[in-house]
Amino acid sequence: MFRWYDYWIKGIDNGVMDEPAVSVFVEGSREHVTAERWPPKDAGYKSLNLRPRGKLSPESEPMAADTPPRTASTRHHSR
């Protein structure tokens, strides 16, 4: 990051513009991946839902863990 600032703000030609546009660390594989654009061309997309304790899951969570969502036919009004 500092090399980018050196190039653009201070005008130092340090070769940063010759490097790949994107460099990311892939958690789990413990490797760096580079690409010429973001998102990378071969990126896959997957919808994820936030779950309790900050977890992600492809399945959505019901409104309450022990009861199904209420619909018009299951609602009742008290008087």
N, C-alpha and C positions, 0 to 999 in steps of 0.2 A: 504494500500500500504506500509506503513512504517513497518508493522508487517512482510510483505514478505521480505523486505530488511533486517530487523533484523534477520530473520531466515537464509537467504542465504548469507548475507555479514558478519554479526557479529556472526553467529553461535548460536543465542539464540533460544532455543526450546520453542516457545510460542504457539504451537498448530495450527499455521496457515495452516499446511499441512493436518490437520484433517477436515478442513472446505471444503464446496463445491468449485470446481474449478472455477465456474463462479457465480458472484452475480451482477445483473443489476437492475437498477431502471426503471420501466416501466412508461414513461411519460403518463399522462392522467388517469391512474388507481391509481397512487400514491402508488405503492407497489413495494417491492423488490422481485425478482424472482431468484432462484438459480438453477444451473444445474451442472452436472458432466463434461460437455464438451461444446465447442462452435463450431458451433451454436447448441443450444439445439435440441434433437432428434425430437421434435414435432414442430419445427419452420416451418412456411410456407414461401414460396418465392413469391414475387410479383414484376413485373417490374414497375418502376415508372419513370416519366420524370420530369425534372426540368422545372418549369414554371416561369413566371415573378414574381418578389418580393419574390423569394426564396421558392415558393410553390411547392409541389409535386402532380402529377396527373397520373392516369393510362393511360390517353389519351395523345398522342403526339400533339405538337403545330405545326400548319402550319408555313412555313417560314415567312410569313407576315400575320398579323391578317386579313387584308381585301382582300387579293388576294390568289388564290390557287397556289400551286407550278407550276412552268413552266415545260412543257414537250416539246419534240421535235416538236410536232404538233402545239404548241402555240407560239413557238419562231419565231421572225421575225427580220431580220437584216436591219439596216438603211444604206443607201449609202451616 
